[in-house]
């Protein structure tokens, strides 16, 4: 069960890396991700966004910052 959940998070993270753009609003990204992963929860998308940040750390710092902002903003939205 745990491995299956992790594989799903990794798939969502891959989608996030593909779709995320600098300056993109979290809500827009979440909607785009939900189009491809309709059963994903906001919490799973937030976790995938953080995973994307971790996996992208070795690449572009600009992309890293954009993903960090999205992950952070999404997490704050979940806390409300």
ChimeraX attribute file (.defattr): number of C-alpha atoms within 10 A of each C-alpha:
attribute: neighborCount
match mode: 1-to-1
recipient: residues
	/A:1	6
	/A:2	7
	/A:3	8
	/A:4	9
	/A:5	11
	/A:6	13
	/A:7	12
	/A:8	16
	/A:9	21
	/A:10	17
	/A:11	13
	/A:12	25
	/A:13	24
	/A:14	16
	/A:15	20
	/A:16	23
	/A:17	19
	/A:18	10
	/A:19	14
	/A:20	21
	/A:21	15
	/A:22	13
	/A:23	11
	/A:24	14
	/A:25	15
	/A:26	21
	/A:27	13
	/A:28	12
	/A:29	19
	/A:30	22
	/A:31	13
	/A:32	16
	/A:33	21
	/A:34	16
	/A:35	11
	/A:36	11
	/A:37	16
	/A:38	10
	/A:39	9
	/A:40	16
	/A:41	12
	/A:42	17
	/A:43	14
	/A:44	17
	/A:45	24
	/A:46	25
	/A:47	19
	/A:48	24
	/A:49	30
	/A:50	21
	/A:51	21
	/A:52	24
	/A:53	24
	/A:54	13
	/A:55	14
	/A:56	17
	/A:57	15
	/A:58	9
	/A:59	10
	/A:60	9
	/A:61	11
	/A:62	12
	/A:63	18
	/A:64	20
	/A:65	16
	/A:66	19
	/A:67	28
	/A:68	20
	/A:69	20
	/A:70	27
	/A:71	22
	/A:72	16
	/A:73	16
	/A:74	23
	/A:75	19
	/A:76	11
	/A:77	14
	/A:78	11
	/A:79	8
	/A:80	5
